[in-house]
Amino acid sequence: MRTVYVYDPIQDKVVPREDKITLTPHGKRFNIMKDIEPYRSMVDGTMVSSRSAHRDHLRKHDCIEIGNEEFGPRPRPDITADIQRDVERAAHQHLSGYI
């Protein structure tokens, strides 16, 4: 079975986590995350082997990581001028046969 460790500020060391996790007096806890598994980039085929390399790779290729982001409402384009132009053109073409 896997053992999970947490930082205990009272003992000032990393200890095995118990079922009950208590907060520090200030209500803060530390979370230590392991590094990501290496993967091959779908953009250029290079191997990305760490979180920092992953962030640099995304920045370099102007990419974003999707899945947890929040998108605001998208502005709707003003198409009234395009519709008006299309209606005028259609009416002109239709009425040109009668003139």
N, CA and C atoms as a LAMMPS dump frame, in Angstrom:
ITEM: TIMESTEP
0
ITEM: NUMBER OF ATOMS
297
ITEM: BOX BOUNDS ff ff ff
-5.0000000000000000e+02 5.0000000000000000e+02
-5.0000000000000000e+02 5.0000000000000000e+02
-5.0000000000000000e+02 5.0000000000000000e+02
ITEM: ATOMS id mol type element x y z
1 1 1 N 0.839 -1.189 0
2 1 2 C 0 0 0
3 1 3 C 0.88 1.246 0
4 2 1 N 0.413 2.263 -0.673
5 2 2 C 1.15 3.505 -0.808
6 2 3 C 1.02 4.342 0.458
7 3 1 N 2.107 4.973 0.864
8 3 2 C 2.096 5.851 2.026
9 3 3 C 2.149 7.297 1.545
10 4 1 N 1.319 8.117 2.142
11 4 2 C 1.273 9.531 1.805
12 4 3 C 1.887 10.307 2.96
13 5 1 N 2.753 11.259 2.649
14 5 2 C 3.431 12.048 3.662
15 5 3 C 2.957 13.498 3.617
16 6 1 N 2.938 14.114 4.785
17 6 2 C 2.57 15.526 4.905
18 6 3 C 3.578 16.221 5.802
19 7 1 N 3.665 17.524 5.669
20 7 2 C 4.559 18.314 6.515
21 7 3 C 3.842 18.65 7.813
22 8 1 N 4.469 18.33 8.93
23 8 2 C 3.923 18.648 10.253
24 8 3 C 4.686 19.849 10.804
25 9 1 N 4.037 21.026 10.875
26 9 2 C 4.739 22.223 11.324
27 9 3 C 5.119 22.169 12.807
28 10 1 N 4.413 21.38 13.6
29 10 2 C 4.739 21.286 15.025
30 10 3 C 6.057 20.53 15.205
31 11 1 N 6.206 19.411 14.475
32 11 2 C 7.439 18.638 14.55
33 11 3 C 8.507 19.178 13.594
34 12 1 N 8.091 20.049 12.679
35 12 2 C 8.979 20.619 11.665
36 12 3 C 9.649 19.541 10.82
37 13 1 N 8.852 18.569 10.389
38 13 2 C 9.357 17.517 9.511
39 13 3 C 8.206 16.865 8.759
40 14 1 N 8.548 16.078 7.751
41 14 2 C 7.558 15.352 6.96
42 14 3 C 7.277 14.035 7.665
43 15 1 N 5.97 13.755 7.863
44 15 2 C 5.56 12.542 8.579
45 15 3 C 4.484 11.823 7.777
46 16 1 N 4.275 10.507 8.02
47 16 2 C 3.185 9.805 7.327
48 16 3 C 1.837 10.41 7.709
49 17 1 N 0.988 10.564 6.708
50 17 2 C -0.323 11.164 6.951
51 17 3 C -1.227 10.161 7.657
52 18 1 N -1.963 10.642 8.617
53 18 2 C -2.942 9.817 9.298
54 18 3 C -4.29 10.056 8.655
55 19 1 N -5.302 9.309 9.071
56 19 2 C -6.641 9.489 8.514
57 19 3 C -7.186 10.88 8.804
58 20 1 N -6.879 11.392 9.979
59 20 2 C -7.352 12.717 10.347
60 20 3 C -6.233 13.721 10.083
61 21 1 N -6.498 14.676 9.204
62 21 2 C -5.516 15.714 8.9
63 21 3 C -5.912 16.96 9.663
64 22 1 N -5 17.448 10.471
65 22 2 C -5.279 18.66 11.235
66 22 3 C -4.591 19.838 10.562
67 23 1 N -5.214 20.967 10.656
68 23 2 C -4.649 22.183 10.086
69 23 3 C -3.688 22.814 11.072
70 24 1 N -2.791 23.599 10.558
71 24 2 C -1.872 24.337 11.412
72 24 3 C -2.654 25.431 12.116
73 25 1 N -2.078 26.071 13.122
74 25 2 C -2.806 27.133 13.836
75 25 3 C -3.304 28.251 12.914
76 26 1 N -2.622 28.479 11.797
77 26 2 C -3.031 29.546 10.88
78 26 3 C -3.977 29.045 9.798
79 27 1 N -4.332 27.759 9.817
80 27 2 C -5.27 27.212 8.841
81 27 3 C -4.637 26.877 7.51
82 28 1 N -3.31 26.773 7.434
83 28 2 C -2.641 26.5 6.161
84 28 3 C -1.991 25.122 6.199
85 29 1 N -1.954 24.459 5.046
86 29 2 C -1.267 23.182 4.905
87 29 3 C -0.361 23.257 3.689
88 30 1 N 0.61 22.392 3.644
89 30 2 C 1.494 22.289 2.496
90 30 3 C 1.047 21.11 1.648
91 31 1 N 1.229 21.23 0.354
92 31 2 C 0.923 20.14 -0.554
93 31 3 C 2.13 19.938 -1.449
94 32 1 N 2.74 18.775 -1.377
95 32 2 C 3.897 18.481 -2.204
96 32 3 C 3.444 17.563 -3.328
97 33 1 N 3.591 18.04 -4.557
98 33 2 C 3.15 17.264 -5.716
99 33 3 C 4.357 16.655 -6.406
100 34 1 N 4.197 15.432 -6.883
101 34 2 C 5.287 14.824 -7.638
102 34 3 C 5.332 15.447 -9.027
103 35 1 N 6.462 15.29 -9.681
104 35 2 C 6.627 15.854 -11.015
105 35 3 C 5.79 15.065 -12.018
106 36 1 N 5.539 15.657 -13.171
107 36 2 C 4.732 14.99 -14.193
108 36 3 C 5.549 13.896 -14.869
109 37 1 N 4.845 12.944 -15.444
110 37 2 C 5.505 11.897 -16.217
111 37 3 C 5.944 12.494 -17.554
112 38 1 N 7.108 12.102 -18.061
113 38 2 C 7.553 12.626 -19.359
114 38 3 C 6.559 12.245 -20.467
115 39 1 N 6.39 13.135 -21.423
116 39 2 C 5.51 12.868 -22.558
117 39 3 C 6.091 13.485 -23.815
118 40 1 N 5.651 12.986 -24.97
119 40 2 C 6.096 13.503 -26.259
120 40 3 C 5.108 14.575 -26.706
121 41 1 N 5.637 15.736 -27.071
122 41 2 C 4.81 16.864 -27.487
123 41 3 C 4.084 16.54 -28.782
124 42 1 N 2.82 16.906 -28.838
125 42 2 C 2.053 16.725 -30.067
126 42 3 C 2.327 17.854 -31.057
127 43 1 N 2.963 18.922 -30.587
128 43 2 C 3.249 20.064 -31.447
129 43 3 C 4.498 19.82 -32.283
130 44 1 N 5.609 19.455 -31.623
131 44 2 C 6.863 19.308 -32.365
132 44 3 C 7.586 17.989 -32.124
133 45 1 N 7.007 17.101 -31.318
134 45 2 C 7.592 15.776 -31.129
135 45 3 C 8.715 15.697 -30.109
136 46 1 N 9.042 16.782 -29.424
137 46 2 C 10.104 16.735 -28.422
138 46 3 C 9.569 16.117 -27.132
139 47 1 N 10.484 15.617 -26.301
140 47 2 C 10.098 15.049 -25.012
141 47 3 C 10.048 16.169 -23.974
142 48 1 N 8.972 16.235 -23.228
143 48 2 C 8.796 17.199 -22.147
144 48 3 C 8.837 16.395 -20.857
145 49 1 N 9.792 16.732 -19.965
146 49 2 C 10.037 15.861 -18.828
147 49 3 C 9.785 16.487 -17.454
148 50 1 N 9.365 17.744 -17.394
149 50 2 C 9.114 18.356 -16.09
150 50 3 C 8.031 19.424 -16.222
151 51 1 N 7.51 19.85 -15.083
152 51 2 C 6.473 20.893 -15.105
153 51 3 C 7.003 22.191 -15.694
154 52 1 N 8.224 22.555 -15.325
155 52 2 C 8.787 23.804 -15.855
156 52 3 C 8.989 23.702 -17.366
157 53 1 N 9.454 22.528 -17.839
158 53 2 C 9.607 22.338 -19.286
159 53 3 C 8.243 22.372 -19.974
160 54 1 N 7.211 21.848 -19.313
161 54 2 C 5.851 21.867 -19.859
162 54 3 C 5.36 23.312 -20.006
163 55 1 N 5.557 24.117 -18.953
164 55 2 C 5.132 25.523 -19.032
165 55 3 C 5.906 26.274 -20.114
166 56 1 N 7.223 26.04 -20.202
167 56 2 C 8.037 26.69 -21.231
168 56 3 C 7.597 26.27 -22.625
169 57 1 N 7.282 24.975 -22.779
170 57 2 C 6.845 24.455 -24.078
171 57 3 C 5.52 25.109 -24.498
172 58 1 N 4.57 25.221 -23.567
173 58 2 C 3.296 25.865 -23.886
174 58 3 C 3.505 27.315 -24.288
175 59 1 N 4.361 28.019 -23.545
176 59 2 C 4.645 29.425 -23.845
177 59 3 C 5.313 29.568 -25.206
178 60 1 N 6.286 28.703 -25.487
179 60 2 C 7.053 28.783 -26.732
180 60 3 C 6.163 28.596 -27.956
181 61 1 N 5.2 27.689 -27.86
182 61 2 C 4.348 27.376 -29.009
183 61 3 C 2.988 28.072 -28.945
184 62 1 N 2.834 29.021 -28.009
185 62 2 C 1.595 29.786 -27.875
186 62 3 C 0.39 28.865 -27.724
187 63 1 N 0.522 27.883 -26.829
188 63 2 C -0.548 26.922 -26.561
189 63 3 C -1.109 27.17 -25.167
190 64 1 N -2.289 26.613 -24.918
191 64 2 C -2.865 26.664 -23.584
192 64 3 C -3.23 25.253 -23.169
193 65 1 N -3.244 25.019 -21.879
194 65 2 C -3.672 23.736 -21.343
195 65 3 C -5.152 23.86 -21.036
196 66 1 N -5.955 22.973 -21.578
197 66 2 C -7.396 23.09 -21.382
198 66 3 C -7.876 22.053 -20.382
199 67 1 N -8.999 22.33 -19.771
200 67 2 C -9.588 21.392 -18.847
201 67 3 C -10.095 22.039 -17.582
202 68 1 N -9.395 23.016 -17.039
203 68 2 C -9.804 23.64 -15.792
204 68 3 C -10.047 25.139 -15.923
205 69 1 N -9.864 25.682 -17.106
206 69 2 C -10.002 27.125 -17.263
207 69 3 C -11.475 27.512 -17.313
208 70 1 N -11.738 28.753 -17.04
209 70 2 C -13.091 29.287 -17.113
210 70 3 C -13.132 30.341 -18.206
211 71 1 N -14.114 30.226 -19.065
212 71 2 C -14.271 31.183 -20.142
213 71 3 C -15.437 32.092 -19.828
214 72 1 N -15.243 33.366 -20.059
215 72 2 C -16.321 34.32 -19.877
216 72 3 C -17.209 34.336 -21.109
217 73 1 N -18.262 35.11 -21.069
218 73 2 C -19.133 35.187 -22.241
219 73 3 C -18.377 35.776 -23.429
220 74 1 N -18.57 35.181 -24.578
221 74 2 C -17.894 35.678 -25.784
222 74 3 C -18.714 36.813 -26.394
223 75 1 N -18.054 37.871 -26.838
224 75 2 C -18.799 38.967 -27.46
225 75 3 C -19.383 38.515 -28.798
226 76 1 N -20.602 38.89 -29.029
227 76 2 C -21.248 38.544 -30.295
228 76 3 C -20.871 39.575 -31.349
229 77 1 N -20.542 39.136 -32.539
230 77 2 C -20.193 40.103 -33.583
231 77 3 C -21.432 40.871 -34.04
232 78 1 N -21.224 42.113 -34.41
233 78 2 C -22.324 42.938 -34.909
234 78 3 C -22.51 42.618 -36.389
235 79 1 N -23.548 41.854 -36.701
236 79 2 C -23.756 41.415 -38.086
237 79 3 C -24.885 42.175 -38.769
238 80 1 N -25.411 43.198 -38.106
239 80 2 C -26.541 43.911 -38.705
240 80 3 C -26.145 44.578 -40.019
241 81 1 N -24.929 45.113 -40.116
242 81 2 C -24.498 45.754 -41.36
243 81 3 C -24.381 44.716 -42.473
244 82 1 N -23.879 43.527 -42.158
245 82 2 C -23.77 42.47 -43.168
246 82 3 C -25.152 42.014 -43.637
247 83 1 N -26.081 41.873 -42.713
248 83 2 C -27.433 41.456 -43.081
249 83 3 C -28.095 42.516 -43.949
250 84 1 N -27.944 43.776 -43.562
251 84 2 C -28.55 44.856 -44.337
252 84 3 C -27.973 44.875 -45.76
253 85 1 N -26.664 44.721 -45.892
254 85 2 C -26.038 44.71 -47.214
255 85 3 C -26.558 43.532 -48.05
256 86 1 N -26.689 42.347 -47.437
257 86 2 C -27.188 41.185 -48.17
258 86 3 C -28.634 41.376 -48.615
259 87 1 N -29.47 41.971 -47.756
260 87 2 C -30.875 42.211 -48.113
261 87 3 C -30.956 43.222 -49.251
262 88 1 N -30.161 44.293 -49.181
263 88 2 C -30.173 45.287 -50.259
264 88 3 C -29.718 44.679 -51.576
265 89 1 N -28.669 43.835 -51.535
266 89 2 C -28.175 43.209 -52.76
267 89 3 C -29.227 42.257 -53.347
268 90 1 N -29.881 41.463 -52.474
269 90 2 C -30.903 40.536 -52.956
270 90 3 C -32.087 41.297 -53.55
271 91 1 N -32.489 42.39 -52.868
272 91 2 C -33.622 43.168 -53.388
273 91 3 C -33.243 43.817 -54.711
274 92 1 N -32.048 44.331 -54.841
275 92 2 C -31.599 44.94 -56.078
276 92 3 C -31.595 43.917 -57.218
277 93 1 N -31.077 42.712 -56.935
278 93 2 C -31.029 41.681 -57.976
279 93 3 C -32.437 41.257 -58.369
280 94 1 N -33.337 41.166 -57.413
281 94 2 C -34.709 40.727 -57.701
282 94 3 C -35.474 41.811 -58.487
283 95 1 N -35.293 43.061 -58.078
284 95 2 C -36.032 44.135 -58.722
285 95 3 C -35.424 44.579 -60.044
286 96 1 N -34.138 44.231 -60.302
287 96 2 C -33.507 44.666 -61.556
288 96 3 C -34.19 44.027 -62.766
289 97 1 N -34.83 42.894 -62.573
290 97 2 C -35.53 42.256 -63.694
291 97 3 C -36.82 42.977 -64.033
292 98 1 N -37.358 43.795 -63.148
293 98 2 C -38.607 44.502 -63.372
294 98 3 C -38.425 45.906 -63.896
295 99 1 N -37.208 46.398 -63.893
296 99 2 C -36.992 47.78 -64.304
297 99 3 C -36.634 47.845 -65.766
